[in-house]
Amino acid sequence: MEQDPTCEDTMNQRTEQAGAGRTGIPATAAVCGLCCDVCSLFLATHEDPERLTLLAARMGWQVEDARCDGCRAERRTPYCRSCVLLACAERRGHTFCRECSDYPCPQLEDFQGEKPHRAELYQNLDRIAEVGADAWLAEVKDRYTCPSCGALNSCYDLKCRKCGHEPSSAFVAAHRAVIVESLRPPVA
C-alpha cells in the first residue's frame, strides 16, 4: 500500500525536530540499534499529549520528564538519560554498539532480551553498518508503518493507533505473540 504523503511528511518532521545528535548521527538512531521514532514515548511526545500523560503516569514521571526527542537528543526521558549503552559508546568513541570490539557485550545481550521492541537489535545494527543510519531509519519506519493508513506505530500498538487496523505494522505481525505476552500483567 502506498503511504499517505501527509503521514510521511509528519514522520520526517518529527525526526527533523529531534535534530541530529551530538555526533551528527540522527538523534533517533540509538547507539543500541533501536529507532526512537517508533518508541511509544517519542510518538506521544510529538503527536499525542494525552497518551504522553498516561505513559508518564505509568512510569511515575512528570509529563515534562517523559518527553523525548531520541537517544542522541538533549531532551530525553530519565531512562534514556541514564542509559549505560549510550554512556559506554560515548566513552569508547563509537557511534553504534556494533563498532565495539566487545560487541555484543553482556549489557547489550541483557538489554536485547528484556523487551520485545528490542527483538531486532542485532539485525538493525548490521543494517546500519550496511546502508548507514539515515537509510536504515527509513527502512525501520516502513516496518512500523500501518499498511492500511500509513501511520507510524510503536511495537506495543497491536492495532494501528490511527485507524485500528490489525496488525498495526509488519513488526507487530512478526512478533505479536511475544508482544502480547509482555503486555500481560505479572502473575502473583
C-alpha positions, 0 to 999 in steps of 0.5 A, a space after each residue: 500500500 502506498 503511504 499517505 504523503 501527509 503521514 510521511 511528511 509528519 514522520 520526517 518532521 518529527 525526526 527533523 525536530 529531534 535534530 541530529 545528535 551530538 555526533 551528527 548521527 540522527 538523534 533517533 538512531 540509538 547507539 543500541 540499534 533501536 529507532 526512537 521514532 517508533 518508541 511509544 514515548 517519542 510518538 506521544 511526545 510529538 503527536 499525542 499529549 494525552 497518551 504522553 500523560 498516561 505513559 508518564 503516569 505509568 512510569 511515575 514521571 512528570 509529563 515534562 520528564 517523559 518527553 523525548 526527542 531520541 537517544 542522541 537528543 538533549 531532551 530525553 526521558 530519565 531512562 534514556 538519560 541514564 542509559 549505560 549503552 549510550 554512556 559506554 559508546 560515548 566513552 569508547 568513541 563509537 557511534 553504534 554498539 556494533 563498532 565495539 570490539 566487545 560487541 555484543 557485550 553482556 549489557 547489550 545481550 541483557 538489554 536485547 532480551 528484556 523487551 520485545 521492541 528490542 527483538 531486532 537489535 542485532 539485525 538493525 545494527 548490521 543494517 546500519 553498518 550496511 546502508 548507514 543510519 539515515 537509510 536504515 531509519 527509513 527502512 525501520 519506519 516502513 516496518 512500523 508503518 500501518 499498511 492500511 493508513 500509513 501511520 507510524 506505530 510503536 511495537 506495543 500498538 497491536 492495532 494501528 493507533 490511527 485507524 485500528 487496523 490489525 496488525 498495526 505494522 509488519 513488526 507487530 505481525 512478526 512478533 505479536 505473540 511475544 508482544 502480547 505476552 509482555 503486555 500481560 500483567 505479572 502473575 502473583 
